[in-house]
Amino acid sequence: MNAFTDAAYNMAAVSATVALYRALVKKGVLAREEAMQILLDEAVAQAIKAEAEAQEPRARMGVNRQCA
């Protein structure tokens, strides 16, 4: 796959996740603050992972453990 396709899949996944969280918040199942914290935590974890992979591809395993 090329970079455009990868980005499109990522954007679709983010859109679906946000739609799900909106529905859960609207129904009162999930607090808005909790949904925002989950999204922000995942964004930070992905940014750390991407930075580590850019610096050294072999660092992926250690970074995945740290992000979890």
Distance bins in CASP14 RR format, pairs under 12 A and 6 or more apart:
PFRMAT RR
TARGET T0000
AUTHOR 0000-0000-0000
RMODE 2
METHOD distances of the structure
MODEL  1
1 7 0 0 0 0 1 0 0 0 0 0 0
1 8 0 0 0 0 1 0 0 0 0 0 0
1 9 1 0 0 1 0 0 0 0 0 0 0
1 10 0 0 0 0 0 1 0 0 0 0 0
2 8 0 0 0 0 1 0 0 0 0 0 0
2 9 0 0 0 0 0 1 0 0 0 0 0
3 9 0 0 0 0 0 1 0 0 0 0 0
3 10 0 0 0 0 0 1 0 0 0 0 0
4 10 0 0 0 0 0 1 0 0 0 0 0
4 11 0 0 0 0 0 1 0 0 0 0 0
5 11 0 0 0 0 0 1 0 0 0 0 0
5 12 0 0 0 0 0 1 0 0 0 0 0
6 12 0 0 0 0 0 1 0 0 0 0 0
6 13 0 0 0 0 0 1 0 0 0 0 0
7 13 0 0 0 0 0 1 0 0 0 0 0
7 14 0 0 0 0 0 1 0 0 0 0 0
8 14 0 0 0 0 0 1 0 0 0 0 0
8 15 0 0 0 0 0 1 0 0 0 0 0
9 15 0 0 0 0 0 1 0 0 0 0 0
9 16 0 0 0 0 0 1 0 0 0 0 0
10 16 0 0 0 0 0 1 0 0 0 0 0
10 17 0 0 0 0 0 1 0 0 0 0 0
10 42 0 0 0 0 0 1 0 0 0 0 0
10 43 0 0 0 0 0 1 0 0 0 0 0
10 46 0 0 0 0 1 0 0 0 0 0 0
10 50 0 0 0 0 0 1 0 0 0 0 0
11 17 0 0 0 0 0 1 0 0 0 0 0
11 18 0 0 0 0 0 1 0 0 0 0 0
12 18 0 0 0 0 0 1 0 0 0 0 0
12 19 0 0 0 0 0 1 0 0 0 0 0
13 19 0 0 0 0 0 1 0 0 0 0 0
13 20 0 0 0 0 0 1 0 0 0 0 0
13 39 0 0 0 0 0 1 0 0 0 0 0
13 42 0 0 0 0 0 1 0 0 0 0 0
13 46 0 0 0 0 0 1 0 0 0 0 0
14 20 0 0 0 0 0 1 0 0 0 0 0
14 21 0 0 0 0 0 1 0 0 0 0 0
14 39 0 0 0 0 1 0 0 0 0 0 0
14 42 0 0 0 0 1 0 0 0 0 0 0
14 43 0 0 0 0 1 0 0 0 0 0 0
14 46 0 0 0 0 0 1 0 0 0 0 0
15 21 0 0 0 0 0 1 0 0 0 0 0
15 22 0 0 0 0 0 1 0 0 0 0 0
16 22 0 0 0 0 0 1 0 0 0 0 0
16 23 0 0 0 0 0 1 0 0 0 0 0
17 23 0 0 0 0 0 1 0 0 0 0 0
17 24 0 0 0 0 0 1 0 0 0 0 0
17 35 0 0 0 0 1 0 0 0 0 0 0
17 38 0 0 0 0 1 0 0 0 0 0 0
17 39 1 0 0 1 0 0 0 0 0 0 0
17 42 0 0 0 0 1 0 0 0 0 0 0
17 43 0 0 0 0 0 1 0 0 0 0 0
18 24 0 0 0 0 0 1 0 0 0 0 0
18 25 0 0 0 0 0 1 0 0 0 0 0
18 35 0 0 0 0 1 0 0 0 0 0 0
18 36 0 0 0 0 0 1 0 0 0 0 0
18 38 0 0 0 0 0 1 0 0 0 0 0
18 39 1 0 0 1 0 0 0 0 0 0 0
18 42 0 0 0 0 0 1 0 0 0 0 0
18 43 0 0 0 0 0 1 0 0 0 0 0
19 25 0 0 0 0 0 1 0 0 0 0 0
19 26 0 0 0 0 0 1 0 0 0 0 0
19 35 0 0 0 0 0 1 0 0 0 0 0
20 26 0 0 0 0 0 1 0 0 0 0 0
20 27 0 0 0 0 0 1 0 0 0 0 0
20 29 0 0 0 0 0 1 0 0 0 0 0
20 30 0 0 0 0 1 0 0 0 0 0 0
20 35 0 0 0 0 1 0 0 0 0 0 0
20 38 0 0 0 0 0 1 0 0 0 0 0
20 39 0 0 0 0 0 1 0 0 0 0 0
21 27 0 0 0 0 0 1 0 0 0 0 0
21 28 0 0 0 0 0 1 0 0 0 0 0
21 29 0 0 0 0 1 0 0 0 0 0 0
21 30 1 0 0 1 0 0 0 0 0 0 0
21 31 0 0 0 0 0 1 0 0 0 0 0
21 32 0 0 0 0 1 0 0 0 0 0 0
21 33 0 0 0 0 0 1 0 0 0 0 0
21 34 0 0 0 0 1 0 0 0 0 0 0
21 35 1 0 1 0 0 0 0 0 0 0 0
21 36 0 0 0 0 1 0 0 0 0 0 0
21 37 0 0 0 0 0 1 0 0 0 0 0
21 38 1 0 0 1 0 0 0 0 0 0 0
21 39 1 0 0 1 0 0 0 0 0 0 0
21 40 0 0 0 0 0 1 0 0 0 0 0
21 42 0 0 0 0 0 1 0 0 0 0 0
22 28 0 0 0 0 0 1 0 0 0 0 0
22 29 0 0 0 0 0 1 0 0 0 0 0
22 30 0 0 0 0 1 0 0 0 0 0 0
22 32 0 0 0 0 1 0 0 0 0 0 0
22 35 0 0 0 0 1 0 0 0 0 0 0
22 36 0 0 0 0 0 1 0 0 0 0 0
22 39 0 0 0 0 0 1 0 0 0 0 0
23 29 0 0 0 0 1 0 0 0 0 0 0
23 30 0 0 0 0 1 0 0 0 0 0 0
23 35 0 0 0 0 0 1 0 0 0 0 0
24 30 1 1 0 0 0 0 0 0 0 0 0
24 31 0 0 0 0 1 0 0 0 0 0 0
24 32 0 0 0 0 1 0 0 0 0 0 0
24 34 0 0 0 0 1 0 0 0 0 0 0
24 35 1 0 0 1 0 0 0 0 0 0 0
24 38 0 0 0 0 0 1 0 0 0 0 0
25 31 1 0 0 1 0 0 0 0 0 0 0
25 32 1 0 1 0 0 0 0 0 0 0 0
25 33 0 0 0 0 1 0 0 0 0 0 0
25 34 0 0 0 0 1 0 0 0 0 0 0
25 35 1 0 1 0 0 0 0 0 0 0 0
25 36 0 0 0 0 1 0 0 0 0 0 0
25 38 0 0 0 0 0 1 0 0 0 0 0
25 39 0 0 0 0 0 1 0 0 0 0 0
26 32 0 0 0 0 1 0 0 0 0 0 0
26 35 0 0 0 0 0 1 0 0 0 0 0
27 35 0 0 0 0 0 1 0 0 0 0 0
28 34 0 0 0 0 0 1 0 0 0 0 0
28 35 0 0 0 0 0 1 0 0 0 0 0
29 35 0 0 0 0 1 0 0 0 0 0 0
30 36 0 0 0 0 0 1 0 0 0 0 0
30 37 0 0 0 0 0 1 0 0 0 0 0
30 38 0 0 0 0 1 0 0 0 0 0 0
30 39 0 0 0 0 0 1 0 0 0 0 0
31 37 0 0 0 0 1 0 0 0 0 0 0
31 38 0 0 0 0 0 1 0 0 0 0 0
32 38 0 0 0 0 0 1 0 0 0 0 0
32 39 0 0 0 0 0 1 0 0 0 0 0
33 39 0 0 0 0 0 1 0 0 0 0 0
33 40 0 0 0 0 0 1 0 0 0 0 0
34 40 0 0 0 0 0 1 0 0 0 0 0
34 41 0 0 0 0 0 1 0 0 0 0 0
35 41 0 0 0 0 0 1 0 0 0 0 0
35 42 0 0 0 0 0 1 0 0 0 0 0
36 42 0 0 0 0 0 1 0 0 0 0 0
36 43 0 0 0 0 0 1 0 0 0 0 0
37 43 0 0 0 0 0 1 0 0 0 0 0
37 44 0 0 0 0 0 1 0 0 0 0 0
38 44 0 0 0 0 0 1 0 0 0 0 0
38 45 0 0 0 0 0 1 0 0 0 0 0
39 45 0 0 0 0 0 1 0 0 0 0 0
39 46 0 0 0 0 0 1 0 0 0 0 0
40 46 0 0 0 0 0 1 0 0 0 0 0
40 47 0 0 0 0 0 1 0 0 0 0 0
41 47 0 0 0 0 0 1 0 0 0 0 0
41 48 0 0 0 0 0 1 0 0 0 0 0
41 67 0 0 0 0 1 0 0 0 0 0 0
41 68 0 0 0 0 0 1 0 0 0 0 0
42 48 0 0 0 0 0 1 0 0 0 0 0
42 49 0 0 0 0 0 1 0 0 0 0 0
42 67 0 0 0 0 1 0 0 0 0 0 0
42 68 0 0 0 0 0 1 0 0 0 0 0
43 49 0 0 0 0 0 1 0 0 0 0 0
43 50 0 0 0 0 0 1 0 0 0 0 0
43 67 0 0 0 0 0 1 0 0 0 0 0
44 50 0 0 0 0 0 1 0 0 0 0 0
44 51 0 0 0 0 0 1 0 0 0 0 0
44 66 0 0 0 0 0 1 0 0 0 0 0
44 67 0 0 0 0 1 0 0 0 0 0 0
45 51 0 0 0 0 0 1 0 0 0 0 0
45 52 0 0 0 0 0 1 0 0 0 0 0
45 63 0 0 0 0 1 0 0 0 0 0 0
45 64 0 0 0 0 1 0 0 0 0 0 0
45 65 0 0 0 0 0 1 0 0 0 0 0
45 66 0 0 0 0 1 0 0 0 0 0 0
45 67 1 1 0 0 0 0 0 0 0 0 0
45 68 0 0 0 0 1 0 0 0 0 0 0
46 52 0 0 0 0 0 1 0 0 0 0 0
46 53 0 0 0 0 0 1 0 0 0 0 0
46 63 0 0 0 0 0 1 0 0 0 0 0
46 64 0 0 0 0 0 1 0 0 0 0 0
46 67 0 0 0 0 1 0 0 0 0 0 0
47 53 0 0 0 0 0 1 0 0 0 0 0
47 54 0 0 0 0 0 1 0 0 0 0 0
47 63 0 0 0 0 0 1 0 0 0 0 0
47 67 0 0 0 0 1 0 0 0 0 0 0
48 54 0 0 0 0 0 1 0 0 0 0 0
48 55 0 0 0 0 0 1 0 0 0 0 0
48 59 0 0 0 0 0 1 0 0 0 0 0
48 60 0 0 0 0 0 1 0 0 0 0 0
48 62 0 0 0 0 0 1 0 0 0 0 0
48 63 1 0 0 1 0 0 0 0 0 0 0
48 64 0 0 0 0 1 0 0 0 0 0 0
48 65 0 0 0 0 0 1 0 0 0 0 0
48 66 1 0 0 1 0 0 0 0 0 0 0
48 67 1 0 1 0 0 0 0 0 0 0 0
48 68 0 0 0 0 0 1 0 0 0 0 0
49 55 0 0 0 0 0 1 0 0 0 0 0
49 57 0 0 0 0 0 1 0 0 0 0 0
49 59 0 0 0 0 1 0 0 0 0 0 0
49 60 1 0 0 1 0 0 0 0 0 0 0
49 61 0 0 0 0 0 1 0 0 0 0 0
49 62 0 0 0 0 1 0 0 0 0 0 0
49 63 1 0 1 0 0 0 0 0 0 0 0
49 64 1 0 0 1 0 0 0 0 0 0 0
49 65 0 0 0 0 0 1 0 0 0 0 0
49 66 0 0 0 0 1 0 0 0 0 0 0
49 67 1 0 1 0 0 0 0 0 0 0 0
49 68 0 0 0 0 0 1 0 0 0 0 0
50 57 0 0 0 0 0 1 0 0 0 0 0
50 59 0 0 0 0 0 1 0 0 0 0 0
50 60 0 0 0 0 0 1 0 0 0 0 0
50 63 0 0 0 0 1 0 0 0 0 0 0
50 64 0 0 0 0 0 1 0 0 0 0 0
50 67 0 0 0 0 0 1 0 0 0 0 0
51 59 0 0 0 0 1 0 0 0 0 0 0
51 60 0 0 0 0 0 1 0 0 0 0 0
51 63 0 0 0 0 1 0 0 0 0 0 0
51 66 0 0 0 0 0 1 0 0 0 0 0
51 67 0 0 0 0 0 1 0 0 0 0 0
52 58 0 0 0 0 1 0 0 0 0 0 0
52 59 1 0 1 0 0 0 0 0 0 0 0
52 60 1 0 0 1 0 0 0 0 0 0 0
52 61 0 0 0 0 1 0 0 0 0 0 0
52 62 1 0 0 1 0 0 0 0 0 0 0
52 63 1 0 1 0 0 0 0 0 0 0 0
52 64 0 0 0 0 1 0 0 0 0 0 0
52 65 0 0 0 0 0 1 0 0 0 0 0
52 66 0 0 0 0 1 0 0 0 0 0 0
52 67 0 0 0 0 1 0 0 0 0 0 0
53 59 1 0 0 1 0 0 0 0 0 0 0
53 60 1 0 1 0 0 0 0 0 0 0 0
53 61 0 0 0 0 0 1 0 0 0 0 0
53 62 0 0 0 0 0 1 0 0 0 0 0
53 63 1 0 0 1 0 0 0 0 0 0 0
53 64 0 0 0 0 0 1 0 0 0 0 0
53 67 0 0 0 0 0 1 0 0 0 0 0
54 60 0 0 0 0 0 1 0 0 0 0 0
54 63 0 0 0 0 0 1 0 0 0 0 0
55 63 0 0 0 0 1 0 0 0 0 0 0
56 62 0 0 0 0 0 1 0 0 0 0 0
56 63 0 0 0 0 1 0 0 0 0 0 0
57 63 0 0 0 0 0 1 0 0 0 0 0
59 65 0 0 0 0 0 1 0 0 0 0 0
59 66 0 0 0 0 1 0 0 0 0 0 0
59 67 0 0 0 0 0 1 0 0 0 0 0
60 66 0 0 0 0 0 1 0 0 0 0 0
60 67 0 0 0 0 0 1 0 0 0 0 0
61 67 0 0 0 0 0 1 0 0 0 0 0
61 68 0 0 0 0 0 1 0 0 0 0 0
62 68 0 0 0 0 1 0 0 0 0 0 0
END
